[in-house]
Amino acid sequence: MIISPRSDFAGEFAIPGDKSITHRAVMFNAMAEGEALVTNALLGEDCLSTASCMRALGAEVSVQDGAIRVKGAPLHDAECFCGNSGTTMRLLMGLIAGQRLNASLTGDASLSKRPMERVAKPLRLLGADIETTDGTAPVYVRSAKLSGREVDTATASAQVKSALLLAALGADGETFVHESVKTRDHTERMLAAMGADIRVIGNTVRVKKSALRAADVEVPGDISSAAYFMALGALLGETLCKNVGVNPTRTGILSVFDQMGVIYSLENERTVCGEPVADIRVKKSALKPIVLSKEIMPSLIDELPVIAVLCAYAEGESVITGAEELRIKESDRIKTTAEMLANFGGDVMAREDGFVIRGRKTLAGGSADSYLDHRIAMSAAVALAASEKGGEIKNAECVNISFPGFYGMLG
Ligand code: S3P
């Protein structure tokens, strides 16, 4: 994919549906009583992997006119292929254990390298019988009786927390899940709306055994996808991203904008299906360097590659620490982000848990490989659009994982 340099960038953008919320809407309705319509669903490859797994498990899931119709069913044993999607595999481990089913979970080459013991281990504390393959996929879940108890999530991960909450729906008694840092809470909000006996007390979630009732979900736009167009506004002109989810557990990028001195506003703030939503306007700004550390990471983890691009265009040295989770995403994002920025002429030093980036207002441009990581491809596109010469992205088509139509919207 060739990206030309742009002297300005302006426009209104309809951002595709939130990936995390689409996964959950399809999964939870598939195990619920009744039928539901998930509108503005993200039809990217990851969410389609969830749809096909839920079909394999026995639910009726169909895509109609951009929406996903889900008819819940008593689920049965299955072989589930999760594609590239960590959320699908990790949440399903908990869901399948909670429903006392037998299933095997496999994924593509990238997903097969990602750690699954972080989910298996705490699920075993509830009584789950789960076998990983040297800590990774294939994962085998075998039917076992679960009992509620108190569990701490060792890593600040919404996927680990959500797997535990889903398992807890089928466990006897009460389960308490404690997190040290609060992660995205879409699971808690949606389970409550579907009738689960769930309560959030600070960083603890308490769940009692519950059945779910189907609920229609109107999915807000994904702030992790909007981030690329927000960054283009900050670098090149003015963008308005419409209908974006602004759940406070996801808006770390707005705190980054505050630190960087980015001019932005939230307009038309409202609540849709229990999730806060707004239109986000961002204007071209002189960017200041930033310092980020561990606590903020869960609220912006997927945006870090594009935040690193903004740092490369800021005046001064930015330091990002506590981001070691980046090493185990779809690619080693510390390595792939640093390589991409260096190829474009950026001054970036990769550290074990983050980056030091010396911003210099302009980048020359050049060629970079996405390493089949959707967020690296889209961050490279932003960096090249703002660069002097533009350049090329290799393995660019992987954007379909989370943002089909991305290059078309870029124009
Ligand atoms: C997600 C949680 C995050 C995030 C991922 C989606 C979710 O992963 O990076 O893209 O939907 O729960 P972790 O739970 O590994 O932090």
Boltz pocket constraint, residues with backbone or C-beta under 6 A from the ligand:
constraints:
  - pocket:
      binder: B
      contacts: [[A, 19], [A, 20], [A, 21], [A, 87], [A, 156], [A, 157], [A, 158], [A, 159], [A, 160], [A, 162], [A, 184], [A, 301], [A, 302], [A, 325]]
      max_distance: 6.0
